[in-house]
Amino acid sequence: MIAFIKTISIILLVYYGLKFILKLAAPYIMKYFSKRLAARFDVNFSNTPPQNNAQKKEGEVTIDKVPSKQKSSNTVGQYVDYEEID
């Protein structure tokens, strides 16, 4: 019976001890993970070219991506449906 009480008290002591330590360490753990996430975010988005909107004149047109030239397999032409009017 004493061994059972001793085991239960050790389990409760470890549980509440870990709970207390994690409460104290939680801000530092969150700060660590947020710094890692911010570093990963910077690496992923640092390769994008800078937007130079200030250098463009009003009404100036720029093309960032040239569309690929794919030939249409439809050689018949465009179909137009006409409706008769009385």
PyMOL Python script that loads the backbone (N, CA, C, O; Angstrom):
from pymol import cmd

cmd.read_pdbstr("""\
ATOM      1  N   MET A   1       0.824  -1.197   0.000  1.00  0.00           N
ATOM      2  CA  MET A   1       0.000   0.000   0.000  1.00  0.00           C
ATOM      3  C   MET A   1       0.867   1.260   0.000  1.00  0.00           C
ATOM      4  O   MET A   1       0.523   2.252  -0.643  1.00  0.00           O
ATOM      5  N   ILE A   2       1.984   1.221   0.716  1.00  0.00           N
ATOM      6  CA  ILE A   2       2.865   2.385   0.781  1.00  0.00           C
ATOM      7  C   ILE A   2       3.541   2.605  -0.569  1.00  0.00           C
ATOM      8  O   ILE A   2       3.755   3.750  -0.967  1.00  0.00           O
ATOM      9  N   ALA A   3       3.875   1.546  -1.270  1.00  0.00           N
ATOM     10  CA  ALA A   3       4.508   1.673  -2.582  1.00  0.00           C
ATOM     11  C   ALA A   3       3.552   2.322  -3.580  1.00  0.00           C
ATOM     12  O   ALA A   3       3.959   3.106  -4.437  1.00  0.00           O
ATOM     13  N   PHE A   4       2.265   1.975  -3.447  1.00  0.00           N
ATOM     14  CA  PHE A   4       1.269   2.568  -4.338  1.00  0.00           C
ATOM     15  C   PHE A   4       1.149   4.074  -4.101  1.00  0.00           C
ATOM     16  O   PHE A   4       1.099   4.847  -5.058  1.00  0.00           O
ATOM     17  N   ILE A   5       1.103   4.490  -2.858  1.00  0.00           N
ATOM     18  CA  ILE A   5       1.016   5.914  -2.528  1.00  0.00           C
ATOM     19  C   ILE A   5       2.284   6.639  -2.966  1.00  0.00           C
ATOM     20  O   ILE A   5       2.226   7.763  -3.465  1.00  0.00           O
ATOM     21  N   LYS A   6       3.431   5.986  -2.776  1.00  0.00           N
ATOM     22  CA  LYS A   6       4.707   6.567  -3.199  1.00  0.00           C
ATOM     23  C   LYS A   6       4.721   6.762  -4.728  1.00  0.00           C
ATOM     24  O   LYS A   6       5.170   7.802  -5.211  1.00  0.00           O
ATOM     25  N   THR A   7       4.241   5.787  -5.474  1.00  0.00           N
ATOM     26  CA  THR A   7       4.199   5.874  -6.936  1.00  0.00           C
ATOM     27  C   THR A   7       3.265   6.985  -7.393  1.00  0.00           C
ATOM     28  O   THR A   7       3.608   7.765  -8.282  1.00  0.00           O
ATOM     29  N   ILE A   8       2.098   7.056  -6.792  1.00  0.00           N
ATOM     30  CA  ILE A   8       1.130   8.100  -7.142  1.00  0.00           C
ATOM     31  C   ILE A   8       1.702   9.472  -6.830  1.00  0.00           C
ATOM     32  O   ILE A   8       1.545  10.397  -7.627  1.00  0.00           O
ATOM     33  N   SER A   9       2.363   9.626  -5.687  1.00  0.00           N
ATOM     34  CA  SER A   9       2.932  10.928  -5.329  1.00  0.00           C
ATOM     35  C   SER A   9       4.062  11.318  -6.277  1.00  0.00           C
ATOM     36  O   SER A   9       4.192  12.495  -6.613  1.00  0.00           O
ATOM     37  N   ILE A  10       4.876  10.371  -6.715  1.00  0.00           N
ATOM     38  CA  ILE A  10       5.953  10.673  -7.683  1.00  0.00           C
ATOM     39  C   ILE A  10       5.351  11.098  -9.014  1.00  0.00           C
ATOM     40  O   ILE A  10       5.833  12.050  -9.628  1.00  0.00           O
ATOM     41  N   ILE A  11       4.319  10.419  -9.466  1.00  0.00           N
ATOM     42  CA  ILE A  11       3.668  10.766 -10.736  1.00  0.00           C
ATOM     43  C   ILE A  11       3.073  12.167 -10.648  1.00  0.00           C
ATOM     44  O   ILE A  11       3.226  12.964 -11.574  1.00  0.00           O
ATOM     45  N   LEU A  12       2.391  12.474  -9.537  1.00  0.00           N
ATOM     46  CA  LEU A  12       1.810  13.815  -9.376  1.00  0.00           C
ATOM     47  C   LEU A  12       2.897  14.887  -9.273  1.00  0.00           C
ATOM     48  O   LEU A  12       2.747  15.976  -9.828  1.00  0.00           O
ATOM     49  N   LEU A  13       3.963  14.591  -8.581  1.00  0.00           N
ATOM     50  CA  LEU A  13       5.063  15.537  -8.449  1.00  0.00           C
ATOM     51  C   LEU A  13       5.704  15.831  -9.810  1.00  0.00           C
ATOM     52  O   LEU A  13       5.987  16.986 -10.127  1.00  0.00           O
ATOM     53  N   VAL A  14       5.928  14.801 -10.600  1.00  0.00           N
ATOM     54  CA  VAL A  14       6.503  14.986 -11.938  1.00  0.00           C
ATOM     55  C   VAL A  14       5.526  15.763 -12.823  1.00  0.00           C
ATOM     56  O   VAL A  14       5.943  16.653 -13.564  1.00  0.00           O
ATOM     57  N   TYR A  15       4.252  15.442 -12.755  1.00  0.00           N
ATOM     58  CA  TYR A  15       3.247  16.121 -13.575  1.00  0.00           C
ATOM     59  C   TYR A  15       3.192  17.610 -13.256  1.00  0.00           C
ATOM     60  O   TYR A  15       3.268  18.446 -14.156  1.00  0.00           O
ATOM     61  N   TYR A  16       3.060  17.940 -11.968  1.00  0.00           N
ATOM     62  CA  TYR A  16       2.964  19.356 -11.601  1.00  0.00           C
ATOM     63  C   TYR A  16       4.298  20.080 -11.781  1.00  0.00           C
ATOM     64  O   TYR A  16       4.317  21.276 -12.069  1.00  0.00           O
ATOM     65  N   GLY A  17       5.398  19.375 -11.617  1.00  0.00           N
ATOM     66  CA  GLY A  17       6.712  19.974 -11.859  1.00  0.00           C
ATOM     67  C   GLY A  17       6.887  20.345 -13.323  1.00  0.00           C
ATOM     68  O   GLY A  17       7.340  21.447 -13.631  1.00  0.00           O
ATOM     69  N   LEU A  18       6.535  19.439 -14.228  1.00  0.00           N
ATOM     70  CA  LEU A  18       6.627  19.730 -15.668  1.00  0.00           C
ATOM     71  C   LEU A  18       5.665  20.838 -16.069  1.00  0.00           C
ATOM     72  O   LEU A  18       5.992  21.684 -16.902  1.00  0.00           O
ATOM     73  N   LYS A  19       4.497  20.830 -15.484  1.00  0.00           N
ATOM     74  CA  LYS A  19       3.511  21.865 -15.782  1.00  0.00           C
ATOM     75  C   LYS A  19       4.041  23.243 -15.376  1.00  0.00           C
ATOM     76  O   LYS A  19       3.874  24.213 -16.114  1.00  0.00           O
ATOM     77  N   PHE A  20       4.675  23.330 -14.210  1.00  0.00           N
ATOM     78  CA  PHE A  20       5.229  24.581 -13.720  1.00  0.00           C
ATOM     79  C   PHE A  20       6.399  25.036 -14.596  1.00  0.00           C
ATOM     80  O   PHE A  20       6.494  26.211 -14.951  1.00  0.00           O
ATOM     81  N   ILE A  21       7.281  24.111 -14.939  1.00  0.00           N
ATOM     82  CA  ILE A  21       8.454  24.453 -15.769  1.00  0.00           C
ATOM     83  C   ILE A  21       8.024  24.890 -17.161  1.00  0.00           C
ATOM     84  O   ILE A  21       8.593  25.833 -17.711  1.00  0.00           O
ATOM     85  N   LEU A  22       7.032  24.226 -17.739  1.00  0.00           N
ATOM     86  CA  LEU A  22       6.567  24.614 -19.070  1.00  0.00           C
ATOM     87  C   LEU A  22       5.888  25.977 -19.059  1.00  0.00           C
ATOM     88  O   LEU A  22       5.964  26.712 -20.043  1.00  0.00           O
ATOM     89  N   LYS A  23       5.224  26.323 -17.956  1.00  0.00           N
ATOM     90  CA  LYS A  23       4.636  27.666 -17.854  1.00  0.00           C
ATOM     91  C   LYS A  23       5.717  28.734 -17.860  1.00  0.00           C
ATOM     92  O   LYS A  23       5.541  29.800 -18.450  1.00  0.00           O
ATOM     93  N   LEU A  24       6.824  28.451 -17.209  1.00  0.00           N
ATOM     94  CA  LEU A  24       7.924  29.413 -17.179  1.00  0.00           C
ATOM     95  C   LEU A  24       8.670  29.463 -18.513  1.00  0.00           C
ATOM     96  O   LEU A  24       9.135  30.526 -18.926  1.00  0.00           O
ATOM     97  N   ALA A  25       8.783  28.322 -19.183  1.00  0.00           N
ATOM     98  CA  ALA A  25       9.574  28.245 -20.404  1.00  0.00           C
ATOM     99  C   ALA A  25       8.767  28.544 -21.665  1.00  0.00           C
ATOM    100  O   ALA A  25       9.358  28.724 -22.730  1.00  0.00           O
ATOM    101  N   ALA A  26       7.458  28.603 -21.582  1.00  0.00           N
ATOM    102  CA  ALA A  26       6.617  28.789 -22.771  1.00  0.00           C
ATOM    103  C   ALA A  26       6.942  30.062 -23.550  1.00  0.00           C
ATOM    104  O   ALA A  26       7.016  29.987 -24.776  1.00  0.00           O
ATOM    105  N   PRO A  27       7.141  31.225 -22.925  1.00  0.00           N
ATOM    106  CA  PRO A  27       7.473  32.424 -23.714  1.00  0.00           C
ATOM    107  C   PRO A  27       8.766  32.272 -24.504  1.00  0.00           C
ATOM    108  O   PRO A  27       8.861  32.739 -25.639  1.00  0.00           O
ATOM    109  N   TYR A  28       9.765  31.620 -23.906  1.00  0.00           N
ATOM    110  CA  TYR A  28      11.043  31.439 -24.600  1.00  0.00           C
ATOM    111  C   TYR A  28      10.903  30.448 -25.758  1.00  0.00           C
ATOM    112  O   TYR A  28      11.513  30.623 -26.812  1.00  0.00           O
ATOM    113  N   ILE A  29      10.106  29.421 -25.553  1.00  0.00           N
ATOM    114  CA  ILE A  29       9.871  28.441 -26.619  1.00  0.00           C
ATOM    115  C   ILE A  29       9.130  29.094 -27.779  1.00  0.00           C
ATOM    116  O   ILE A  29       9.469  28.868 -28.941  1.00  0.00           O
ATOM    117  N   MET A  30       8.123  29.900 -27.471  1.00  0.00           N
ATOM    118  CA  MET A  30       7.368  30.591 -28.524  1.00  0.00           C
ATOM    119  C   MET A  30       8.249  31.574 -29.278  1.00  0.00           C
ATOM    120  O   MET A  30       8.147  31.689 -30.499  1.00  0.00           O
ATOM    121  N   LYS A  31       9.112  32.281 -28.564  1.00  0.00           N
ATOM    122  CA  LYS A  31      10.020  33.233 -29.206  1.00  0.00           C
ATOM    123  C   LYS A  31      10.978  32.505 -30.152  1.00  0.00           C
ATOM    124  O   LYS A  31      11.256  32.980 -31.253  1.00  0.00           O
ATOM    125  N   TYR A  32      11.482  31.343 -29.706  1.00  0.00           N
ATOM    126  CA  TYR A  32      12.390  30.552 -30.524  1.00  0.00           C
ATOM    127  C   TYR A  32      11.713  30.105 -31.815  1.00  0.00           C
ATOM    128  O   TYR A  32      12.283  30.250 -32.896  1.00  0.00           O
ATOM    129  N   PHE A  33      10.496  29.562 -31.710  1.00  0.00           N
ATOM    130  CA  PHE A  33       9.799  29.083 -32.904  1.00  0.00           C
ATOM    131  C   PHE A  33       9.365  30.228 -33.812  1.00  0.00           C
ATOM    132  O   PHE A  33       9.353  30.071 -35.033  1.00  0.00           O
ATOM    133  N   SER A  34       9.009  31.378 -33.240  1.00  0.00           N
ATOM    134  CA  SER A  34       8.623  32.512 -34.090  1.00  0.00           C
ATOM    135  C   SER A  34       9.824  33.055 -34.851  1.00  0.00           C
ATOM    136  O   SER A  34       9.681  33.476 -35.999  1.00  0.00           O
ATOM    137  N   LYS A  35      11.003  33.055 -34.239  1.00  0.00           N
ATOM    138  CA  LYS A  35      12.217  33.486 -34.954  1.00  0.00           C
ATOM    139  C   LYS A  35      12.544  32.526 -36.091  1.00  0.00           C
ATOM    140  O   LYS A  35      12.924  32.959 -37.179  1.00  0.00           O
ATOM    141  N   ARG A  36      12.399  31.224 -35.846  1.00  0.00           N
ATOM    142  CA  ARG A  36      12.656  30.241 -36.906  1.00  0.00           C
ATOM    143  C   ARG A  36      11.680  30.408 -38.055  1.00  0.00           C
ATOM    144  O   ARG A  36      12.063  30.326 -39.222  1.00  0.00           O
ATOM    145  N   LEU A  37      10.410  30.644 -37.720  1.00  0.00           N
ATOM    146  CA  LEU A  37       9.391  30.825 -38.750  1.00  0.00           C
ATOM    147  C   LEU A  37       9.644  32.104 -39.545  1.00  0.00           C
ATOM    148  O   LEU A  37       9.478  32.116 -40.765  1.00  0.00           O
ATOM    149  N   ALA A  38      10.044  33.177 -38.868  1.00  0.00           N
ATOM    150  CA  ALA A  38      10.346  34.430 -39.563  1.00  0.00           C
ATOM    151  C   ALA A  38      11.556  34.270 -40.474  1.00  0.00           C
ATOM    152  O   ALA A  38      11.575  34.822 -41.574  1.00  0.00           O
ATOM    153  N   ALA A  39      12.558  33.529 -40.038  1.00  0.00           N
ATOM    154  CA  ALA A  39      13.730  33.302 -40.879  1.00  0.00           C
ATOM    155  C   ALA A  39      13.359  32.498 -42.117  1.00  0.00           C
ATOM    156  O   ALA A  39      13.829  32.795 -43.216  1.00  0.00           O
ATOM    157  N   ARG A  40      12.521  31.488 -41.947  1.00  0.00           N
ATOM    158  CA  ARG A  40      12.086  30.688 -43.092  1.00  0.00           C
ATOM    159  C   ARG A  40      11.245  31.532 -44.057  1.00  0.00           C
ATOM    160  O   ARG A  40      11.356  31.394 -45.275  1.00  0.00           O
ATOM    161  N   PHE A  41      10.413  32.395 -43.503  1.00  0.00           N
ATOM    162  CA  PHE A  41       9.595  33.286 -44.325  1.00  0.00           C
ATOM    163  C   PHE A  41      10.486  34.233 -45.127  1.00  0.00           C
ATOM    164  O   PHE A  41      10.237  34.463 -46.311  1.00  0.00           O
ATOM    165  N   ASP A  42      11.522  34.784 -44.493  1.00  0.00           N
ATOM    166  CA  ASP A  42      12.437  35.681 -45.200  1.00  0.00           C
ATOM    167  C   ASP A  42      13.169  34.974 -46.325  1.00  0.00           C
ATOM    168  O   ASP A  42      13.366  35.553 -47.394  1.00  0.00           O
ATOM    169  N   VAL A  43      13.575  33.733 -46.103  1.00  0.00           N
ATOM    170  CA  VAL A  43      14.285  32.979 -47.137  1.00  0.00           C
ATOM    171  C   VAL A  43      13.366  32.718 -48.323  1.00  0.00           C
ATOM    172  O   VAL A  43      13.789  32.831 -49.473  1.00  0.00           O
ATOM    173  N   ASN A  44      12.108  32.367 -48.049  1.00  0.00           N
ATOM    174  CA  ASN A  44      11.181  32.044 -49.134  1.00  0.00           C
ATOM    175  C   ASN A  44      10.812  33.262 -49.961  1.00  0.00           C
ATOM    176  O   ASN A  44      10.622  33.143 -51.171  1.00  0.00           O
ATOM    177  N   PHE A  45      10.705  34.424 -49.344  1.00  0.00           N
ATOM    178  CA  PHE A  45      10.223  35.586 -50.062  1.00  0.00           C
ATOM    179  C   PHE A  45      11.296  36.610 -50.375  1.00  0.00           C
ATOM    180  O   PHE A  45      10.980  37.687 -50.882  1.00  0.00           O
ATOM    181  N   SER A  46      12.548  36.310 -50.091  1.00  0.00           N
ATOM    182  CA  SER A  46      13.609  37.262 -50.418  1.00  0.00           C
ATOM    183  C   SER A  46      14.014  37.155 -51.887  1.00  0.00           C
ATOM    184  O   SER A  46      14.678  38.057 -52.398  1.00  0.00           O
ATOM    185  N   ASN A  47      13.637  36.089 -52.573  1.00  0.00           N
ATOM    186  CA  ASN A  47      14.010  35.902 -53.973  1.00  0.00           C
ATOM    187  C   ASN A  47      13.112  36.657 -54.941  1.00  0.00           C
ATOM    188  O   ASN A  47      13.404  36.696 -56.136  1.00  0.00           O
ATOM    189  N   THR A  48      12.038  37.253 -54.465  1.00  0.00           N
ATOM    190  CA  THR A  48      11.135  37.977 -55.346  1.00  0.00           C
ATOM    191  C   THR A  48      11.767  39.300 -55.754  1.00  0.00           C
ATOM    192  O   THR A  48      12.403  39.953 -54.926  1.00  0.00           O
ATOM    193  N   PRO A  49      11.610  39.710 -57.004  1.00  0.00           N
ATOM    194  CA  PRO A  49      12.191  40.980 -57.426  1.00  0.00           C
ATOM    195  C   PRO A  49      11.476  42.151 -56.771  1.00  0.00           C
ATOM    196  O   PRO A  49      10.272  42.082 -56.522  1.00  0.00           O
ATOM    197  N   PRO A  50      12.198  43.218 -56.491  1.00  0.00           N
ATOM    198  CA  PRO A  50      11.549  44.365 -55.856  1.00  0.00           C
ATOM    199  C   PRO A  50      10.592  45.056 -56.814  1.00  0.00           C
ATOM    200  O   PRO A  50      10.833  45.110 -58.020  1.00  0.00           O
ATOM    201  N   GLN A  51       9.520  45.577 -56.272  1.00  0.00           N
ATOM    202  CA  GLN A  51       8.524  46.279 -57.063  1.00  0.00           C
ATOM    203  C   GLN A  51       8.938  47.739 -57.192  1.00  0.00           C
ATOM    204  O   GLN A  51       9.030  48.444 -56.188  1.00  0.00           O
ATOM    205  N   ASN A  52       9.186  48.196 -58.398  1.00  0.00           N
ATOM    206  CA  ASN A  52       9.603  49.579 -58.644  1.00  0.00           C
ATOM    207  C   ASN A  52       8.438  50.361 -59.217  1.00  0.00           C
ATOM    208  O   ASN A  52       8.498  50.820 -60.357  1.00  0.00           O
ATOM    209  N   ASN A  53       7.389  50.516 -58.445  1.00  0.00           N
ATOM    210  CA  ASN A  53       6.218  51.241 -58.908  1.00  0.00           C
ATOM    211  C   ASN A  53       6.481  52.734 -58.985  1.00  0.00           C
ATOM    212  O   ASN A  53       5.828  53.435 -59.758  1.00  0.00           O
ATOM    213  N   ALA A  54       7.428  53.235 -58.196  1.00  0.00           N
ATOM    214  CA  ALA A  54       7.704  54.668 -58.181  1.00  0.00           C
ATOM    215  C   ALA A  54       8.392  55.118 -59.468  1.00  0.00           C
ATOM    216  O   ALA A  54       8.260  56.280 -59.851  1.00  0.00           O
ATOM    217  N   GLN A  55       9.121  54.234 -60.142  1.00  0.00           N
ATOM    218  CA  GLN A  55       9.863  54.600 -61.339  1.00  0.00           C
ATOM    219  C   GLN A  55       8.996  54.579 -62.601  1.00  0.00           C
ATOM    220  O   GLN A  55       9.387  55.148 -63.620  1.00  0.00           O
ATOM    221  N   LYS A  56       7.842  53.942 -62.553  1.00  0.00           N
ATOM    222  CA  LYS A  56       6.992  53.864 -63.733  1.00  0.00           C
ATOM    223  C   LYS A  56       6.202  55.155 -63.886  1.00  0.00           C
ATOM    224  O   LYS A  56       5.720  55.736 -62.913  1.00  0.00           O
ATOM    225  N   LYS A  57       6.087  55.577 -65.117  1.00  0.00           N
ATOM    226  CA  LYS A  57       5.291  56.768 -65.401  1.00  0.00           C
ATOM    227  C   LYS A  57       3.825  56.369 -65.515  1.00  0.00           C
ATOM    228  O   LYS A  57       3.500  55.209 -65.768  1.00  0.00           O
ATOM    229  N   GLU A  58       2.966  57.328 -65.329  1.00  0.00           N
ATOM    230  CA  GLU A  58       1.538  57.059 -65.405  1.00  0.00           C
ATOM    231  C   GLU A  58       1.172  56.705 -66.842  1.00  0.00           C
ATOM    232  O   GLU A  58       1.547  57.416 -67.774  1.00  0.00           O
ATOM    233  N   GLY A  59       0.449  55.619 -67.019  1.00  0.00           N
ATOM    234  CA  GLY A  59       0.022  55.178 -68.348  1.00  0.00           C
ATOM    235  C   GLY A  59       1.028  54.272 -69.026  1.00  0.00           C
ATOM    236  O   GLY A  59       0.744  53.764 -70.111  1.00  0.00           O
ATOM    237  N   GLU A  60       2.188  54.047 -68.439  1.00  0.00           N
ATOM    238  CA  GLU A  60       3.207  53.187 -69.041  1.00  0.00           C
ATOM    239  C   GLU A  60       2.799  51.727 -68.867  1.00  0.00           C
ATOM    240  O   GLU A  60       2.357  51.320 -67.793  1.00  0.00           O
ATOM    241  N   VAL A  61       2.950  50.950 -69.924  1.00  0.00           N
ATOM    242  CA  VAL A  61       2.556  49.551 -69.900  1.00  0.00           C
ATOM    243  C   VAL A  61       3.806  48.685 -69.881  1.00  0.00           C
ATOM    244  O   VAL A  61       4.717  48.873 -70.687  1.00  0.00           O
ATOM    245  N   THR A  62       3.841  47.736 -68.954  1.00  0.00           N
ATOM    246  CA  THR A  62       4.945  46.781 -68.907  1.00  0.00           C
ATOM    247  C   THR A  62       4.375  45.378 -68.910  1.00  0.00           C
ATOM    248  O   THR A  62       3.302  45.125 -68.364  1.00  0.00           O
ATOM    249  N   ILE A  63       5.110  44.466 -69.534  1.00  0.00           N
ATOM    250  CA  ILE A  63       4.706  43.062 -69.591  1.00  0.00           C
ATOM    251  C   ILE A  63       5.730  42.270 -68.800  1.00  0.00           C
ATOM    252  O   ILE A  63       6.906  42.231 -69.162  1.00  0.00           O
ATOM    253  N   ASP A  64       5.285  41.636 -67.721  1.00  0.00           N
ATOM    254  CA  ASP A  64       6.188  40.869 -66.877  1.00  0.00           C
ATOM    255  C   ASP A  64       6.413  39.462 -67.414  1.00  0.00           C
ATOM    256  O   ASP A  64       7.498  38.907 -67.244  1.00  0.00           O
ATOM    257  N   LYS A  65       5.416  38.883 -68.052  1.00  0.00           N
ATOM    258  CA  LYS A  65       5.525  37.513 -68.530  1.00  0.00           C
ATOM    259  C   LYS A  65       4.995  37.444 -69.953  1.00  0.00           C
ATOM    260  O   LYS A  65       3.889  37.901 -70.238  1.00  0.00           O
ATOM    261  N   VAL A  66       5.787  36.873 -70.833  1.00  0.00           N
ATOM    262  CA  VAL A  66       5.366  36.696 -72.218  1.00  0.00           C
ATOM    263  C   VAL A  66       4.593  35.389 -72.298  1.00  0.00           C
ATOM    264  O   VAL A  66       5.114  34.351 -71.890  1.00  0.00           O
ATOM    265  N   PRO A  67       3.366  35.407 -72.813  1.00  0.00           N
ATOM    266  CA  PRO A  67       2.602  34.164 -72.886  1.00  0.00           C
ATOM    267  C   PRO A  67       3.242  33.182 -73.855  1.00  0.00           C
ATOM    268  O   PRO A  67       3.821  33.580 -74.866  1.00  0.00           O
ATOM    269  N   SER A  68       3.134  31.907 -73.542  1.00  0.00           N
ATOM    270  CA  SER A  68       3.700  30.886 -74.412  1.00  0.00           C
ATOM    271  C   SER A  68       2.864  30.779 -75.680  1.00  0.00           C
ATOM    272  O   SER A  68       1.648  30.965 -75.652  1.00  0.00           O
ATOM    273  N   LYS A  69       3.521  30.480 -76.777  1.00  0.00           N
ATOM    274  CA  LYS A  69       2.825  30.389 -78.060  1.00  0.00           C
ATOM    275  C   LYS A  69       2.425  28.941 -78.307  1.00  0.00           C
ATOM    276  O   LYS A  69       3.242  28.113 -78.708  1.00  0.00           O
ATOM    277  N   GLN A  70       1.160  28.656 -78.062  1.00  0.00           N
ATOM    278  CA  GLN A  70       0.628  27.321 -78.295  1.00  0.00           C
ATOM    279  C   GLN A  70      -0.314  27.385 -79.483  1.00  0.00           C
ATOM    280  O   GLN A  70      -1.192  28.245 -79.556  1.00  0.00           O
ATOM    281  N   LYS A  71      -0.117  26.468 -80.404  1.00  0.00           N
ATOM    282  CA  LYS A  71      -0.988  26.430 -81.577  1.00  0.00           C
ATOM    283  C   LYS A  71      -2.275  25.702 -81.217  1.00  0.00           C
ATOM    284  O   LYS A  71      -2.263  24.678 -80.535  1.00  0.00           O
ATOM    285  N   SER A  72      -3.360  26.245 -81.683  1.00  0.00           N
ATOM    286  CA  SER A  72      -4.661  25.644 -81.430  1.00  0.00           C
ATOM    287  C   SER A  72      -4.854  24.446 -82.352  1.00  0.00           C
ATOM    288  O   SER A  72      -4.505  24.494 -83.532  1.00  0.00           O
ATOM    289  N   SER A  73      -5.412  23.380 -81.803  1.00  0.00           N
ATOM    290  CA  SER A  73      -5.660  22.192 -82.623  1.00  0.00           C
ATOM    291  C   SER A  73      -6.957  22.346 -83.420  1.00  0.00           C
ATOM    292  O   SER A  73      -7.250  21.519 -84.284  1.00  0.00           O
ATOM    293  N   ASN A  74      -7.731  23.388 -83.143  1.00  0.00           N
ATOM    294  CA  ASN A  74      -8.983  23.626 -83.820  1.00  0.00           C
ATOM    295  C   ASN A  74      -8.696  24.397 -85.120  1.00  0.00           C
ATOM    296  O   ASN A  74      -8.474  25.607 -85.086  1.00  0.00           O
ATOM    297  N   THR A  75      -8.701  23.696 -86.262  1.00  0.00           N
ATOM    298  CA  THR A  75      -8.388  24.337 -87.544  1.00  0.00           C
ATOM    299  C   THR A  75      -9.638  24.724 -88.322  1.00  0.00           C
ATOM    300  O   THR A  75      -9.532  25.334 -89.386  1.00  0.00           O
ATOM    301  N   VAL A  76     -10.828  24.380 -87.811  1.00  0.00           N
ATOM    302  CA  VAL A  76     -12.070  24.646 -88.527  1.00  0.00           C
ATOM    303  C   VAL A  76     -12.413  26.126 -88.476  1.00  0.00           C
ATOM    304  O   VAL A  76     -12.825  26.694 -89.487  1.00  0.00           O
ATOM    305  N   GLY A  77     -12.258  26.742 -87.362  1.00  0.00           N
ATOM    306  CA  GLY A  77     -12.606  28.148 -87.220  1.00  0.00           C
ATOM    307  C   GLY A  77     -13.524  28.352 -86.040  1.00  0.00           C
ATOM    308  O   GLY A  77     -13.776  27.437 -85.256  1.00  0.00           O
ATOM    309  N   GLN A  78     -14.020  29.567 -85.928  1.00  0.00           N
ATOM    310  CA  GLN A  78     -14.868  29.904 -84.797  1.00  0.00           C
ATOM    311  C   GLN A  78     -16.329  29.638 -85.151  1.00  0.00           C
ATOM    312  O   GLN A  78     -16.775  29.989 -86.243  1.00  0.00           O
ATOM    313  N   TYR A  79     -17.071  29.027 -84.242  1.00  0.00           N
ATOM    314  CA  TYR A  79     -18.471  28.716 -84.470  1.00  0.00           C
ATOM    315  C   TYR A  79     -19.323  29.852 -83.915  1.00  0.00           C
ATOM    316  O   TYR A  79     -19.179  30.241 -82.756  1.00  0.00           O
ATOM    317  N   VAL A  80     -20.215  30.380 -84.759  1.00  0.00           N
ATOM    318  CA  VAL A  80     -21.119  31.446 -84.342  1.00  0.00           C
ATOM    319  C   VAL A  80     -22.541  30.951 -84.553  1.00  0.00           C
ATOM    320  O   VAL A  80     -22.891  30.499 -85.643  1.00  0.00           O
ATOM    321  N   ASP A  81     -23.363  31.037 -83.507  1.00  0.00           N
ATOM    322  CA  ASP A  81     -24.743  30.571 -83.586  1.00  0.00           C
ATOM    323  C   ASP A  81     -25.633  31.787 -83.857  1.00  0.00           C
ATOM    324  O   ASP A  81     -25.661  32.738 -83.075  1.00  0.00           O
ATOM    325  N   TYR A  82     -26.368  31.736 -84.995  1.00  0.00           N
ATOM    326  CA  TYR A  82     -27.268  32.849 -85.352  1.00  0.00           C
ATOM    327  C   TYR A  82     -28.696  32.447 -85.026  1.00  0.00           C
ATOM    328  O   TYR A  82     -29.063  31.274 -85.074  1.00  0.00           O
ATOM    329  N   GLU A  83     -29.481  33.447 -84.696  1.00  0.00           N
ATOM    330  CA  GLU A  83     -30.867  33.228 -84.379  1.00  0.00           C
ATOM    331  C   GLU A  83     -31.712  34.054 -85.346  1.00  0.00           C
ATOM    332  O   GLU A  83     -31.442  35.236 -85.559  1.00  0.00           O
ATOM    333  N   GLU A  84     -32.752  33.420 -85.940  1.00  0.00           N
ATOM    334  CA  GLU A  84     -33.596  34.156 -86.879  1.00  0.00           C
ATOM    335  C   GLU A  84     -34.559  35.059 -86.131  1.00  0.00           C
ATOM    336  O   GLU A  84     -35.095  34.704 -85.082  1.00  0.00           O
ATOM    337  N   ILE A  85     -34.764  36.250 -86.711  1.00  0.00           N
ATOM    338  CA  ILE A  85     -35.692  37.219 -86.134  1.00  0.00           C
ATOM    339  C   ILE A  85     -36.879  37.352 -87.082  1.00  0.00           C
ATOM    340  O   ILE A  85     -36.672  37.509 -88.285  1.00  0.00           O
ATOM    341  N   ASP A  86     -38.112  37.294 -86.587  1.00  0.00           N
ATOM    342  CA  ASP A  86     -39.306  37.412 -87.433  1.00  0.00           C
ATOM    343  C   ASP A  86     -39.544  38.818 -87.863  1.00  0.00           C
ATOM    344  O   ASP A  86     -40.507  39.091 -88.579  1.00  0.00           O
TER     345      ASP A  86
END
""", "prot")
cmd.dss("prot")
cmd.show_as("cartoon", "prot")
cmd.util.cbc("prot")
cmd.orient("prot")
